[in-house]
Amino acid sequence: MAFWSALVLPPWWLSWLNTSAGSAVGAAIAGMRPVVVHPRIDFMMYASDPIINEAANWHYMSGGAASVPIVIWGIINRGGEQAAQHSQALQALYAHIPGLKVVMPATPYDAKGLMIAAIKDNNPVVYIDDRSLYRDEESVPKEIYSVPIGKGIIRKTGKDITIVGISYMAREALKAAEELKKDGIDAEVIDMRSVKPLDIPLILRSIKKTGRLLIAEAAWLTGSVSATIAAEVATSPVAWKVLKSPIARVTLPDTPAPMSRTLEGSFYIDAKDIVATAQKIIR
């Protein structure tokens, strides 16, 4: 249904996005478990009222008597000359809202497991995945399984620096770790998987070993999920005792995405940006 909303553009199509989300919220309150797909998260803004004002608040406003088991699936499409209105990573906006959980898988296994966990959850979950990962392949079990919401995972162990990756930056962090190994730097890589709630205890356990933290997120610098992670860690008594250097972040600049392929090369971040920042921290 939402697929066609991205292709057919009659005058009413934008208001239809709001209506379809509102109908799904109503269906969830009535006992169904709908999944609403937005092929471009940019246009999910038109559905913000039923998502933020209704779905996120219903459980609280009913005193816990009612819930809204809905999944709002927003797809990020960055690069490929998609420009400013088709390239935004808006996970921090939804993570800011009480009552919403936000997950961002980085592997095919987690893409299935987190979606199943989101559908089973009795409250609204915003499921965000990145089209940059759509060509990644791995064996995925046929049976039903869940990946726990709110639990990150260590993708690679290390002792010199902790690199936290969100969505496809977790994949890029693994590539960066291989490059850093050539310089004798042993990086530990954490895939957050969920950005609301955040698995801060996992990060704190990691920096007890490494003493350094780098957070990579392909979203704007200001007000990002990476900023929340940095603040949570920096205000922990654990960090005061173990950090050997300031927390670093690798993010997009605070500017809309360019359309030019040449400018995209400077705007978007990848493994080489993580490598350069990690080397700077350690040296």
Buried (B, 14 or more C-beta within 10 A) or exposed (E): EBEEBBEEEEEEBBEBBBEBBBEBBBBBBEEEBBBBBBBBBBBBBBBBBBBBEBBBBBBEEEEEEEBBBBBBBBBBBBBEEBEEEBBBBBBBBBBBBEBBBBBBBBBBBBBBBBBBBBBBBEBBBBBBBBBBBEEEEEEBEEEEEBBEBBBBBBBBEBEBBBBBBBBBBBBBBBBBBEBBEEEEBBBBBBBBBBBBEBBBEBBBBBBBBBBBBBBBBBBBBEEBBBBBBBEBBEEBEBBEEBBEBEBBBBBBEEEBBBBEEEEBEEBBBBBEBBBEBBBEBBE
